[in-house]
């Protein structure tokens, strides 16, 4: 039996859950999110190791792996920059209008 709406599809339900959980983790205090980013960088490094190992074993074409390693390096740089910024944030602010800034509570 097929789905009548997109909400009945398992892929939609999983994507919806992923989106909700991403909102949850990004709502955490800056220091906690910075710790999460450190873990994410570790996972990225592990991915780079596996790509290089696959290349050495000739599982992959070199040009494909080089593109992925360049992309991974870009991800690492921006993730590192975001983490450094979050670690510097003592009293993060959120923008409430064009000219007014209000401290976050908590």
C-alpha positions as CSV (number, residue, x, y, z in Angstrom):
1,X,0.0,0.0,0.0
2,X,1.4,3.4,-1.0
3,X,1.6,6.7,0.9
4,X,-1.1,9.2,0.6
5,X,1.0,12.2,1.7
6,X,4.7,12.8,1.9
7,X,4.5,12.7,5.7
8,X,3.7,9.0,5.5
9,X,7.0,8.3,3.8
10,X,9.7,6.9,6.1
11,X,12.4,9.0,4.3
12,X,10.3,12.2,5.0
13,X,9.9,11.2,8.7
14,X,13.6,10.5,9.1
15,X,14.5,13.8,7.4
16,X,12.0,15.6,9.7
17,X,13.6,14.0,12.8
18,X,17.1,14.9,11.6
19,X,16.0,18.5,11.2
20,X,14.4,18.7,14.6
21,X,17.5,17.2,16.2
22,X,19.8,19.6,14.4
23,X,17.7,22.5,15.9
24,X,18.1,21.0,19.3
25,X,21.9,20.8,19.2
26,X,22.4,24.2,17.7
27,X,20.3,25.6,20.5
28,X,22.9,24.5,23.1
29,X,25.2,26.9,24.9
30,X,28.3,27.9,22.8
31,X,30.8,25.9,24.9
32,X,28.6,22.7,24.4
33,X,28.3,23.3,20.7
34,X,32.0,23.9,20.5
35,X,32.6,20.5,22.1
36,X,30.2,18.9,19.6
37,X,32.2,20.5,16.8
38,X,35.4,19.1,18.1
39,X,33.9,15.6,17.9
40,X,32.6,16.4,14.4
41,X,36.2,17.4,13.4
42,X,37.4,14.0,14.7
43,X,34.9,12.2,12.5
44,X,36.0,14.3,9.6
45,X,39.6,13.4,10.2
46,X,38.6,9.7,10.3
47,X,36.8,10.1,7.0
48,X,40.0,11.6,5.5
49,X,42.1,8.6,6.7
50,X,39.6,6.2,5.1
51,X,39.7,8.1,1.8
52,X,43.5,8.0,1.7
53,X,43.5,4.3,2.7
54,X,41.0,3.5,-0.1
55,X,43.2,5.4,-2.5
56,X,46.3,3.5,-1.5
57,X,44.4,0.2,-2.0
58,X,43.1,1.5,-5.3
59,X,39.5,1.3,-4.4
60,X,39.0,4.8,-5.7
61,X,40.1,7.0,-8.6
62,X,42.7,9.5,-7.5
63,X,40.9,12.5,-9.0
64,X,37.7,11.7,-7.1
65,X,39.6,11.3,-3.8
66,X,41.5,14.6,-4.3
67,X,38.2,16.5,-4.8
68,X,36.8,14.9,-1.6
69,X,39.9,15.7,0.4
70,X,39.8,19.3,-0.7
71,X,36.2,19.5,0.3
72,X,37.0,17.9,3.7
73,X,39.8,20.4,4.2
74,X,37.4,23.2,3.6
75,X,34.9,21.7,6.0
76,X,37.7,21.4,8.6
77,X,38.7,25.0,8.2
78,X,35.2,26.5,8.6
79,X,34.4,24.1,11.4
80,X,37.6,25.1,13.2
81,X,36.8,28.8,12.7
82,X,33.3,28.4,14.1
83,X,34.6,26.4,17.1
84,X,37.2,29.1,17.8
85,X,34.5,31.8,17.6
86,X,32.2,29.8,20.0
87,X,35.0,29.4,22.5
88,X,35.6,33.1,22.5
89,X,31.9,33.8,23.1
90,X,31.3,34.6,26.8
91,X,28.0,36.5,26.4
92,X,26.7,35.7,23.0
93,X,24.1,38.1,21.6
94,X,21.3,37.7,19.2
95,X,20.0,40.3,16.9
96,X,16.5,41.5,17.6
97,X,16.4,44.4,15.1
98,X,18.6,46.3,12.8
99,X,20.1,48.5,15.5
100,X,19.4,46.7,18.8
101,X,21.2,43.7,20.3
102,X,20.0,41.8,23.4
103,X,22.0,39.4,25.5
104,X,20.7,35.8,25.5
105,X,19.6,34.6,28.9
106,X,21.0,31.3,30.2
